[in-house]
C-alpha cells in the first residue's frame, strides 16, 4: 500500500526468532508486539503516529491527514463492522 500511495518508507527487519518484537525500541512502536507496524512521522496534527496490524494500517493510509494516498475502496467496504 505504501508503494501504491507513492509514500516514502524504510523497511526494518524484525527477527522474531531472536525476539526483536519484544525489545523496548519495537514495543514503543507496537506495544502489543504485533507485526507489521509503521510509524508515520507526519501523522495527525503533524505529530508522529504508530500503527500496528495490517487492517489498521490499510484503513489509516488512505485517510491520512494530508490526503497523499488517494486509494479508494468499493462502496461495500467503506465501513468497518466490529
GIBELVEN-V797255 format. One record per residue. N is the residue number from 1. RES is the residue in one small letter. PHI is phi in whole degrees, -180 to 180 (NA if undefined). PSI is psi in whole degrees, 0 to 359 (none if undefined). NEAR is the number of other C-alpha atoms within 8 Angstrom. Layout:
<<N & RES & PHI & PSI & NEAR> <N & RES & PHI & PSI & NEAR>>
This chain:
<<1 & x & NA & 324 & 6> <2 & x & -60 & 320 & 9> <3 & x & -70 & 320 & 7> <4 & x & -60 & 325 & 8> <5 & x & -86 & 357 & 11> <6 & x & 56 & 38 & 7> <7 & x & -95 & 138 & 9> <8 & x & -70 & 146 & 6> <9 & x & -156 & 160 & 5> <10 & x & -122 & 137 & 4> <11 & x & -96 & 133 & 4> <12 & x & -124 & 119 & 4> <13 & x & -69 & 139 & 4> <14 & x & -119 & 110 & 6> <15 & x & -85 & 97 & 8> <16 & x & -70 & 337 & 7> <17 & x & -67 & 329 & 5> <18 & x & -94 & 358 & 5> <19 & x & 81 & 23 & 8> <20 & x & -57 & 330 & 10> <21 & x & -70 & 351 & 12> <22 & x & -104 & 359 & 8> <23 & x & -74 & 145 & 8> <24 & x & -53 & 321 & 6> <25 & x & -67 & 328 & 6> <26 & x & -79 & 323 & 12> <27 & x & -66 & 340 & 12> <28 & x & -67 & 329 & 7> <29 & x & -87 & 316 & 12> <30 & x & -131 & 87 & 13> <31 & x & -59 & 336 & 8> <32 & x & -97 & 17 & 5> <33 & x & 51 & 37 & 9> <34 & x & -89 & 146 & 10> <35 & x & -127 & 136 & 9> <36 & x & -81 & 164 & 7> <37 & x & -143 & 146 & 13> <38 & x & -135 & 158 & 9> <39 & x & -122 & 124 & 9> <40 & x & -100 & 107 & 8> <41 & x & -68 & 346 & 8> <42 & x & -120 & 54 & 9> <43 & x & -77 & 201 & 11> <44 & x & -54 & 138 & 9> <45 & x & 58 & 23 & 6> <46 & x & 75 & 9 & 7> <47 & x & -98 & 145 & 8> <48 & x & -61 & 147 & 10> <49 & x & -137 & 139 & 10> <50 & x & -105 & 139 & 10> <51 & x & -134 & 148 & 11> <52 & x & -139 & 157 & 13> <53 & x & 79 & 138 & 10> <54 & x & -55 & 314 & 9> <55 & x & -59 & 314 & 6> <56 & x & -64 & 320 & 9> <57 & x & -65 & 316 & 12> <58 & x & -69 & 332 & 9> <59 & x & -77 & 320 & 8> <60 & x & -69 & 313 & 8> <61 & x & -56 & 312 & 10> <62 & x & -68 & 343 & 13> <63 & x & -104 & 15 & 8> <64 & x & -53 & 146 & 11> <65 & x & -57 & 328 & 8> <66 & x & -88 & 0 & 4> <67 & x & 59 & 31 & 8> <68 & x & -75 & 339 & 9> <69 & x & -111 & 116 & 12> <70 & x & -103 & 30 & 7> <71 & x & -66 & 146 & 7> <72 & x & -127 & 158 & 5> <73 & x & -115 & 155 & 6> <74 & x & -60 & 152 & 6> <75 & x & -54 & 325 & 5> <76 & x & -73 & 348 & 5> <77 & x & -114 & 14 & 7> <78 & x & -74 & 338 & 7> <79 & x & -117 & 141 & 5> <80 & x & -94 & 134 & 5> <81 & x & -104 & 128 & 3> <82 & x & -116 & none & 2>>
